[in-house]
Amino acid sequence: MKNSRLIILTLSLGVLLLPACASNKEKQAQTHVAPPPAQTAEKSQDRNGIGEIIDAYEGKVVAKSAHATLVRVDKDLDHDGVTGKADKCPGTPKGAPVDENGCWNIQVIQFDLNSTELNPAGQSVLDAVSSVLHVNKAVKLSIEGHACSAGDNAAYNNYLSLQRAQAVKDYLISKGVDGARMSLTGYGANQPVKDNKTRAHRIQNRRVIINPITR
């Protein structure tokens, strides 16, 4: 009889405890906290189909492209309009006109036969050069004088080419450029750009070339 009562009592307690166990399981399920995301970047897609690389903790977009890959941008560090590997002259002086290679485009200055006098076209070129030099105080110039081979007098052509370079320097000094920023070389007729066989070719050989030194 006693055993029967114990069995009945045990069954009754079991029935009473079942709802409590179920309730505890529900509470555990409701209060379960998901683990934090891994410390890695993940990809997502926005409405425009553009992939984003997002920092898992910060939620910041760190890169964005059609395939969620980093995109290299070639910078124009000297702001001359020519970027990346196409820029053969990085560090072009501020305000200097450049060619397709990103190099300061200083026109060649031509001279008449046996003359060291600057013509109006040459003066215009030097006016533009002086403007750039006033803005860029650290830039220096290497000025190269040349002559054609007319007369076939090497000593005279050497002298003439150096005097042409000096005429360019003197003009820039008159525009306020410090003479210490300019070096001169006279090459005579030793470096022609044409063969001197025609008048047109000889005109091109009578010249001064200005090379900027930016470093």
Secondary structure, 3 states (H helix, E strand, C coil): CHHHHHHHHHHHHHHHHHHHHHHHHHHHHHCCCCCCCCCCCEEEECCCCCEEEECCCCCCEEEEECCCCCCCCCCCCCCCCCCHHHCCCCCCCCCCCECCCCCECCCCEECCCCCCCCCHHHHHHHHHHHHHHHHCCCCEEEEEECCCCCCCCHHHHHHHHHHHHHHHHHHHHHCCCCHHHEEEEECCCCCCCCCCCCHHHHHHHCEEEEEEECC
